[in-house]
Amino acid sequence: MNPSEELRGTLALVHHELTDDPAKRQGQIGMITDIDLDQDDVFVSFEKGHQAKYSTDALLVLRNHKDVYRDLMSNATNMDGPDFKALFQLNLLQQSGSAKDLRSAMDIAQSNEKIRDYSMSSLEDKLGVVRDFAEYQEQAVTRGR
């Protein structure tokens, strides 16, 4: 499955510091409905049927729950109690994987900058990792043993 197909239906947060957003959706959560990676266009649907187009660097998505958990445990002593508790709750919701729980996890990240920094990355970064891994796999297959 290619990254475009894989990301359809993924929740995304419009970067809160986005300066040029004709749709005025900074800091809002929507669902990725379509992607054109060649043009760096990501189409996001919001409540009440509103849609907007963004570049991959304008959208934040949840990081892999295993990475969030690892970072949470590694940095536990550096976090204050409420942030640790909120991030732990977010991670539990993420691990559940249900649409309702993922939305709740996004709501937690949306409301707290520290939590957002720990739990989210830009879609551009996520796709960079996916592309690098796909290229690695492709090279491994073509080289063979």
Protein Blocks (a to p, Z undefined) as FASTA:
>chain_A
ZZklmmgopacdddfklmblfkopghiacddfbdcfknopacdddehhiacdddfklpcc
dddfklmmmmmmmmmmmpcfklmmmmmmmmmmmmnopaklmmmmmmmmmmomklmmmmpc
cfklmmmmmmmmmmmmmmmmmnoZZ
